[in-house]
């Protein structure tokens, strides 16, 4: 398979998307009948977000915006790692606990962070400070389960979803339980994430890297490379969306194999 430009990558991605689109009604069925409904829902949410990022990366890359593509790609890596943590944990434990905890505590942490932002703004500019306690804020959150947990408990729970902890957990599960993810791919992601962080935060290192691209005249090749990696991560997410449920529904076996063959052919380019 020869991939010379972003358009070639889009063609391959369209094949993957059509497979996924054709089989999504089957995946949707499993939300009500699978043994892992929370994990499947969390995986669908992450896949949807990853797909949006993939399309945006392709678009900005075609506009020769390497800086923007790198910022978006770091976010895609986080979606990829969270997805694979859920997939591998569920496959290992044969339990829906990973998905349930992810949906419950990540949402609670996001709502707490928003509440914290409002309290900060109020403290900075309001003449009537907000003295509402965290306990009352927790009780007011949408999910009634939150009132059973302290702010510290929620924050401790979501520590497992930080980048470094995700890498550690995934690496252990790859080494001792499955070989689904190539450790070489995980290594390249770790290195890429470190570099990409400089683009997210606007550091001098990021601008030095951009100067190197201009000096070495490698803009086109860098754009194609980041789109290749984007395609790989997005496609692996879709493949694993089927892998977890192959034992529950044989109809997904063909879709899984089709995506797997396309990924293998693409990776050999």
GUMILO-604282 format. One record per residue (C-alpha): residue number from 1; x, y, z; residue in three letters. Coordinates in steps of 0.05 Angstrom, whole numbers. Layout:
<sites>
{resi NUM; X X; Y Y; Z Z; resn ALA};
...
</sites>
This chain:
<sites>
{resi 1; X 0; Y 0; Z 0; resn UNK};
{resi 2; X 31; Y 65; Z -23; resn UNK};
{resi 3; X 16; Y 127; Z 19; resn UNK};
{resi 4; X 46; Y 190; Z -10; resn UNK};
{resi 5; X -1; Y 245; Z 13; resn UNK};
{resi 6; X -57; Y 262; Z 61; resn UNK};
{resi 7; X -110; Y 246; Z 9; resn UNK};
{resi 8; X -83; Y 174; Z 6; resn UNK};
{resi 9; X -93; Y 169; Z 82; resn UNK};
{resi 10; X -164; Y 197; Z 76; resn UNK};
{resi 11; X -180; Y 142; Z 26; resn UNK};
{resi 12; X -158; Y 88; Z 75; resn UNK};
{resi 13; X -195; Y 122; Z 131; resn UNK};
{resi 14; X -259; Y 123; Z 90; resn UNK};
{resi 15; X -254; Y 47; Z 84; resn UNK};
{resi 16; X -248; Y 41; Z 160; resn UNK};
{resi 17; X -305; Y 90; Z 171; resn UNK};
{resi 18; X -352; Y 53; Z 124; resn UNK};
{resi 19; X -339; Y -12; Z 161; resn UNK};
{resi 20; X -353; Y 21; Z 227; resn UNK};
{resi 21; X -415; Y 56; Z 201; resn UNK};
{resi 22; X -442; Y -9; Z 173; resn UNK};
{resi 23; X -434; Y -45; Z 239; resn UNK};
{resi 24; X -452; Y 11; Z 288; resn UNK};
{resi 25; X -524; Y -13; Z 295; resn UNK};
{resi 26; X -497; Y -79; Z 322; resn UNK};
{resi 27; X -452; Y -42; Z 371; resn UNK};
{resi 28; X -511; Y 1; Z 393; resn UNK};
{resi 29; X -551; Y -62; Z 407; resn UNK};
{resi 30; X -498; Y -83; Z 458; resn UNK};
{resi 31; X -511; Y -22; Z 501; resn UNK};
{resi 32; X -573; Y -56; Z 526; resn UNK};
{resi 33; X -552; Y -129; Z 525; resn UNK};
{resi 34; X -477; Y -132; Z 537; resn UNK};
{resi 35; X -447; Y -152; Z 604; resn UNK};
{resi 36; X -405; Y -88; Z 601; resn UNK};
{resi 37; X -454; Y -31; Z 585; resn UNK};
{resi 38; X -416; Y 24; Z 622; resn UNK};
{resi 39; X -350; Y 5; Z 591; resn UNK};
{resi 40; X -380; Y 2; Z 521; resn UNK};
{resi 41; X -412; Y 71; Z 531; resn UNK};
{resi 42; X -346; Y 100; Z 555; resn UNK};
{resi 43; X -310; Y 69; Z 496; resn UNK};
{resi 44; X -362; Y 98; Z 447; resn UNK};
{resi 45; X -354; Y 167; Z 478; resn UNK};
{resi 46; X -278; Y 164; Z 471; resn UNK};
{resi 47; X -282; Y 137; Z 400; resn UNK};
{resi 48; X -330; Y 193; Z 380; resn UNK};
{resi 49; X -282; Y 245; Z 408; resn UNK};
{resi 50; X -223; Y 212; Z 375; resn UNK};
{resi 51; X -259; Y 211; Z 308; resn UNK};
{resi 52; X -273; Y 286; Z 314; resn UNK};
{resi 53; X -200; Y 299; Z 330; resn UNK};
{resi 54; X -178; Y 255; Z 271; resn UNK};
{resi 55; X -220; Y 295; Z 222; resn UNK};
{resi 56; X -194; Y 361; Z 250; resn UNK};
{resi 57; X -122; Y 338; Z 245; resn UNK};
{resi 58; X -132; Y 319; Z 172; resn UNK};
{resi 59; X -164; Y 386; Z 158; resn UNK};
{resi 60; X -111; Y 429; Z 191; resn UNK};
{resi 61; X -56; Y 386; Z 160; resn UNK};
{resi 62; X -84; Y 399; Z 91; resn UNK};
{resi 63; X -80; Y 474; Z 108; resn UNK};
{resi 64; X -6; Y 462; Z 124; resn UNK};
{resi 65; X -17; Y 480; Z 198; resn UNK};
{resi 66; X 33; Y 433; Z 231; resn UNK};
{resi 67; X 30; Y 470; Z 298; resn UNK};
{resi 68; X -45; Y 462; Z 303; resn UNK};
{resi 69; X -41; Y 389; Z 281; resn UNK};
{resi 70; X 9; Y 374; Z 337; resn UNK};
{resi 71; X -35; Y 407; Z 390; resn UNK};
{resi 72; X -95; Y 365; Z 367; resn UNK};
{resi 73; X -53; Y 302; Z 362; resn UNK};
{resi 74; X -33; Y 305; Z 435; resn UNK};
{resi 75; X -107; Y 306; Z 454; resn UNK};
{resi 76; X -118; Y 245; Z 408; resn UNK};
{resi 77; X -63; Y 208; Z 446; resn UNK};
{resi 78; X -100; Y 220; Z 512; resn UNK};
{resi 79; X -164; Y 193; Z 481; resn UNK};
{resi 80; X -126; Y 133; Z 455; resn UNK};
{resi 81; X -94; Y 118; Z 522; resn UNK};
{resi 82; X -158; Y 124; Z 561; resn UNK};
{resi 83; X -195; Y 80; Z 511; resn UNK};
{resi 84; X -142; Y 26; Z 515; resn UNK};
{resi 85; X -139; Y 28; Z 590; resn UNK};
{resi 86; X -214; Y 14; Z 592; resn UNK};
{resi 87; X -210; Y -39; Z 538; resn UNK};
{resi 88; X -151; Y -77; Z 569; resn UNK};
{resi 89; X -178; Y -72; Z 640; resn UNK};
{resi 90; X -246; Y -98; Z 619; resn UNK};
{resi 91; X -216; Y -154; Z 578; resn UNK};
{resi 92; X -172; Y -174; Z 636; resn UNK};
{resi 93; X -222; Y -169; Z 693; resn UNK};
{resi 94; X -285; Y -190; Z 654; resn UNK};
{resi 95; X -321; Y -136; Z 693; resn UNK};
{resi 96; X -357; Y -70; Z 679; resn UNK};
{resi 97; X -325; Y -36; Z 738; resn UNK};
{resi 98; X -272; Y 1; Z 697; resn UNK};
{resi 99; X -325; Y 34; Z 654; resn UNK};
{resi 100; X -371; Y 50; Z 712; resn UNK};
{resi 101; X -315; Y 83; Z 752; resn UNK};
{resi 102; X -291; Y 122; Z 691; resn UNK};
{resi 103; X -360; Y 151; Z 676; resn UNK};
{resi 104; X -375; Y 166; Z 748; resn UNK};
{resi 105; X -311; Y 197; Z 774; resn UNK};
{resi 106; X -286; Y 232; Z 711; resn UNK};
{resi 107; X -352; Y 267; Z 704; resn UNK};
{resi 108; X -352; Y 285; Z 778; resn UNK};
{resi 109; X -281; Y 312; Z 773; resn UNK};
{resi 110; X -300; Y 355; Z 713; resn UNK};
{resi 111; X -360; Y 383; Z 750; resn UNK};
{resi 112; X -317; Y 396; Z 811; resn UNK};
{resi 113; X -265; Y 433; Z 769; resn UNK};
{resi 114; X -321; Y 476; Z 739; resn UNK};
{resi 115; X -347; Y 491; Z 809; resn UNK};
{resi 116; X -276; Y 508; Z 831; resn UNK};
{resi 117; X -270; Y 557; Z 772; resn UNK};
{resi 118; X -334; Y 592; Z 793; resn UNK};
{resi 119; X -310; Y 597; Z 865; resn UNK};
{resi 120; X -244; Y 626; Z 841; resn UNK};
{resi 121; X -279; Y 679; Z 799; resn UNK};
{resi 122; X -326; Y 695; Z 855; resn UNK};
{resi 123; X -269; Y 703; Z 904; resn UNK};
{resi 124; X -231; Y 750; Z 857; resn UNK};
{resi 125; X -287; Y 798; Z 838; resn UNK};
{resi 126; X -350; Y 788; Z 878; resn UNK};
{resi 127; X -367; Y 833; Z 937; resn UNK};
{resi 128; X -404; Y 774; Z 968; resn UNK};
{resi 129; X -356; Y 715; Z 972; resn UNK};
{resi 130; X -385; Y 645; Z 960; resn UNK};
{resi 131; X -374; Y 606; Z 1024; resn UNK};
{resi 132; X -410; Y 544; Z 999; resn UNK};
{resi 133; X -375; Y 481; Z 1023; resn UNK};
{resi 134; X -349; Y 426; Z 977; resn UNK};
{resi 135; X -397; Y 378; Z 1011; resn UNK};
{resi 136; X -456; Y 420; Z 989; resn UNK};
{resi 137; X -428; Y 428; Z 919; resn UNK};
{resi 138; X -421; Y 353; Z 914; resn UNK};
{resi 139; X -493; Y 343; Z 936; resn UNK};
{resi 140; X -515; Y 391; Z 882; resn UNK};
{resi 141; X -482; Y 354; Z 825; resn UNK};
{resi 142; X -526; Y 318; Z 775; resn UNK};
{resi 143; X -509; Y 247; Z 796; resn UNK};
{resi 144; X -538; Y 233; Z 866; resn UNK};
{resi 145; X -481; Y 183; Z 877; resn UNK};
{resi 146; X -432; Y 240; Z 885; resn UNK};
{resi 147; X -460; Y 260; Z 953; resn UNK};
{resi 148; X -431; Y 195; Z 980; resn UNK};
{resi 149; X -359; Y 216; Z 963; resn UNK};
{resi 150; X -312; Y 269; Z 988; resn UNK};
{resi 151; X -275; Y 316; Z 941; resn UNK};
{resi 152; X -209; Y 282; Z 960; resn UNK};
{resi 153; X -238; Y 213; Z 945; resn UNK};
{resi 154; X -260; Y 234; Z 875; resn UNK};
{resi 155; X -193; Y 267; Z 860; resn UNK};
{resi 156; X -156; Y 205; Z 882; resn UNK};
{resi 157; X -200; Y 161; Z 839; resn UNK};
{resi 158; X -185; Y 200; Z 775; resn UNK};
{resi 159; X -109; Y 198; Z 786; resn UNK};
{resi 160; X -108; Y 132; Z 748; resn UNK};
{resi 161; X -129; Y 170; Z 685; resn UNK};
{resi 162; X -69; Y 217; Z 685; resn UNK};
{resi 163; X -21; Y 207; Z 627; resn UNK};
{resi 164; X 36; Y 175; Z 668; resn UNK};
{resi 165; X -10; Y 128; Z 706; resn UNK};
{resi 166; X -45; Y 106; Z 642; resn UNK};
{resi 167; X 22; Y 90; Z 610; resn UNK};
{resi 168; X 43; Y 49; Z 670; resn UNK};
{resi 169; X -22; Y 10; Z 674; resn UNK};
{resi 170; X -26; Y -4; Z 599; resn UNK};
{resi 171; X 47; Y -26; Z 597; resn UNK};
{resi 172; X 35; Y -76; Z 653; resn UNK};
{resi 173; X -26; Y -105; Z 619; resn UNK};
{resi 174; X 10; Y -110; Z 552; resn UNK};
{resi 175; X 70; Y -145; Z 582; resn UNK};
{resi 176; X 32; Y -195; Z 625; resn UNK};
{resi 177; X -37; Y -205; Z 598; resn UNK};
{resi 178; X -44; Y -189; Z 524; resn UNK};
{resi 179; X -3; Y -171; Z 463; resn UNK};
{resi 180; X -59; Y -131; Z 430; resn UNK};
{resi 181; X -19; Y -66; Z 429; resn UNK};
{resi 182; X 51; Y -64; Z 400; resn UNK};
{resi 183; X 98; Y -41; Z 456; resn UNK};
{resi 184; X 137; Y -5; Z 402; resn UNK};
{resi 185; X 76; Y 37; Z 387; resn UNK};
{resi 186; X 68; Y 54; Z 460; resn UNK};
{resi 187; X 141; Y 75; Z 463; resn UNK};
{resi 188; X 133; Y 122; Z 403; resn UNK};
{resi 189; X 70; Y 152; Z 436; resn UNK};
{resi 190; X 109; Y 167; Z 501; resn UNK};
{resi 191; X 163; Y 204; Z 462; resn UNK};
{resi 192; X 112; Y 241; Z 418; resn UNK};
{resi 193; X 70; Y 262; Z 478; resn UNK};
{resi 194; X 130; Y 295; Z 512; resn UNK};
{resi 195; X 147; Y 335; Z 449; resn UNK};
{resi 196; X 74; Y 353; Z 436; resn UNK};
{resi 197; X 65; Y 381; Z 506; resn UNK};
{resi 198; X 111; Y 438; Z 487; resn UNK};
{resi 199; X 63; Y 457; Z 431; resn UNK};
{resi 200; X 3; Y 456; Z 477; resn UNK};
{resi 201; X 37; Y 501; Z 527; resn UNK};
{resi 202; X 71; Y 548; Z 477; resn UNK};
{resi 203; X 142; Y 536; Z 499; resn UNK};
{resi 204; X 205; Y 557; Z 463; resn UNK};
{resi 205; X 221; Y 484; Z 448; resn UNK};
{resi 206; X 159; Y 481; Z 403; resn UNK};
{resi 207; X 182; Y 541; Z 363; resn UNK};
{resi 208; X 252; Y 512; Z 356; resn UNK};
{resi 209; X 221; Y 449; Z 327; resn UNK};
{resi 210; X 181; Y 490; Z 278; resn UNK};
{resi 211; X 244; Y 528; Z 257; resn UNK};
{resi 212; X 278; Y 461; Z 244; resn UNK};
{resi 213; X 220; Y 440; Z 199; resn UNK};
{resi 214; X 226; Y 504; Z 159; resn UNK};
{resi 215; X 302; Y 501; Z 155; resn UNK};
{resi 216; X 302; Y 427; Z 134; resn UNK};
{resi 217; X 243; Y 436; Z 87; resn UNK};
{resi 218; X 206; Y 377; Z 118; resn UNK};
{resi 219; X 137; Y 408; Z 128; resn UNK};
{resi 220; X 102; Y 363; Z 77; resn UNK};
{resi 221; X 133; Y 299; Z 104; resn UNK};
{resi 222; X 118; Y 318; Z 176; resn UNK};
{resi 223; X 45; Y 332; Z 159; resn UNK};
{resi 224; X 38; Y 265; Z 125; resn UNK};
{resi 225; X 72; Y 229; Z 183; resn UNK};
{resi 226; X 26; Y 260; Z 236; resn UNK};
{resi 227; X -34; Y 241; Z 193; resn UNK};
{resi 228; X -9; Y 170; Z 188; resn UNK};
{resi 229; X -3; Y 165; Z 263; resn UNK};
{resi 230; X -72; Y 196; Z 271; resn UNK};
{resi 231; X -101; Y 144; Z 224; resn UNK};
{resi 232; X -68; Y 87; Z 262; resn UNK};
{resi 233; X -92; Y 109; Z 331; resn UNK};
{resi 234; X -162; Y 123; Z 308; resn UNK};
{resi 235; X -167; Y 57; Z 270; resn UNK};
{resi 236; X -139; Y 16; Z 329; resn UNK};
{resi 237; X -193; Y 47; Z 373; resn UNK};
{resi 238; X -247; Y 24; Z 325; resn UNK};
{resi 239; X -216; Y -46; Z 319; resn UNK};
{resi 240; X -215; Y -54; Z 394; resn UNK};
{resi 241; X -287; Y -30; Z 398; resn UNK};
{resi 242; X -304; Y -96; Z 365; resn UNK};
{resi 243; X -251; Y -140; Z 397; resn UNK};
{resi 244; X -281; Y -136; Z 467; resn UNK};
{resi 245; X -349; Y -162; Z 442; resn UNK};
{resi 246; X -328; Y -216; Z 393; resn UNK};
{resi 247; X -348; Y -271; Z 442; resn UNK};
{resi 248; X -417; Y -239; Z 451; resn UNK};
{resi 249; X -434; Y -229; Z 377; resn UNK};
{resi 250; X -401; Y -266; Z 320; resn UNK};
{resi 251; X -428; Y -214; Z 270; resn UNK};
{resi 252; X -372; Y -168; Z 292; resn UNK};
{resi 253; X -317; Y -218; Z 273; resn UNK};
{resi 254; X -317; Y -199; Z 200; resn UNK};
{resi 255; X -314; Y -124; Z 216; resn UNK};
{resi 256; X -257; Y -135; Z 265; resn UNK};
{resi 257; X -217; Y -175; Z 213; resn UNK};
{resi 258; X -230; Y -124; Z 158; resn UNK};
{resi 259; X -203; Y -67; Z 201; resn UNK};
{resi 260; X -145; Y -109; Z 226; resn UNK};
{resi 261; X -124; Y -126; Z 155; resn UNK};
{resi 262; X -127; Y -52; Z 134; resn UNK};
{resi 263; X -86; Y -31; Z 194; resn UNK};
{resi 264; X -34; Y -85; Z 181; resn UNK};
{resi 265; X -28; Y -67; Z 107; resn UNK};
{resi 266; X -23; Y 7; Z 124; resn UNK};
{resi 267; X 31; Y -4; Z 177; resn UNK};
{resi 268; X 75; Y -40; Z 127; resn UNK};
{resi 269; X 75; Y 19; Z 80; resn UNK};
</sites>
